[in-house]
Amino acid sequence: MKNDNVNGGFKPLVLDVDGTFLKTDMLYECFWAGLGKDPLRVLGLSFRHFNDPARLKHELAKAARLRTDLLPTNPEIEALAEQSSAAGREVVLASASDRMLVERLAADHGITARVYASDGETNLKGRTKAETLIAAYGESGFDYAGDSRADRPVWERAENVLIVGSQPRIERELAASGKNVTRFEGGWHMRDLLRALRPHQWVKNVLLLLPMLAAHDFTLETLMLVVLGMVAFSFAASSIYIINDLLDLEADRLHPVKRHRPFASGAVPISVGMGSFVILTLAALALGGALGWAFLGVLVVYMLASLAYSLKLKRMRWIDIAMLAALYTLRVVAGAAAGQVDISGFMLAFIYPIFFTLGCVKRMTELTLADSEERLPGRGYARSDRGDLLNMAILGTVAAVLIFFFYTFSEQARTLYPARWLLWLAMIPITAWLIRMVRLGYFGKQDYDPIVFAMRDKRGIGLLLITLSLMFYAAGLWQEWLDL
């Protein structure tokens, strides 16, 4: 069937919502929006009404306060609806989602106020939807667009069939029964799911190497254990990135850059994200268990702390930055547990203020690049806070350098670094690197993640390599390796 035949004619064009008019599912949208606002209530509702879909959708819709105007639409179907309306044809939404949401969505897009949807008692899906539409328009009295097997009973009773996505078997069978079938693009691609996992963020897990470097343990066995730990943390981090994105759907859709993220844009279904979270979590825990109880314990603490950050703490001023610093520091602790090397209190005391500084840099960057003076969506900061963030970043820098200086007088430093004066010299490039990061963040000249930026900042990498080289020379490692 040609598209102009779909647009023309007098029979109503009935559009399914989830996966058809929208590139998302409003039940899952409500669950995650509500989970971010009131997790205990939403979890309670989900367990209580799990076997009553209509009631569950109604209660979650009330709890979530979902902004339907931000939900991503399928551009082809939206264009078809606009063309049909312009031609004088009635366009109707018919969905298993809750009526209050469907009515709001219809109003957002200028579609007729007449909608068919679940109402808290009846779940308008499959045969129930088909019978409802036949009662309203008669047998074959409407054209219907849907996307899933659940829509087959409706397609069988419609005049013309519009299928979003790939349903080859159903498409062939409907065509064989004499139905006019039109197919529209839909579905999702693996490359978009991989983008949601943020593999570029795995570079942060090089922090697990720090205890090994600090202990001067360069054996292959230790390296392999730490690399395995890095893989486990990469899986764990990606699982949390998925949860973070699902909790931040509304805030991301209001962001000029983050609105293109896979879940916010509808490129990947929320259900796929939830399944990926489970798989990645199990893989991370399995690898963590293989590395021993100490590493597994740190990994579990990291994941729980990350969930707490995503659910609540990232919206709390200063606490969010302190938590970010703690999550980075946990990576270092995990590196020690994976490689089974000792880690000193001085090292933890040194790296925490560095990560606190970088947390301030992250927020300064976001504020500088923001489009308005209002508070960042889902965050507790506005542009007026840039000065306070700069002051805290400077304090973090000073604290890190002072702790490093005090470390040079410790018994461990005397043992590991015979030429301690080179450690004092190494304080110059590390201080220069911190100042550079703060300055670039304040003026918005880096991306939204300072750790990822640092890993590809050539000048910054040069300063870090100079620091590391001086420390190796102070330890006598260059002399040993080069036989000097």
Summary of the structure (lengths in Angstrom):
residues: 484
radius of gyration: 27.9
end to end distance: 80.8
largest distance: 92.5
contacts: 1649
relative contact order: 0.08
helix: 67%
strand: 7%
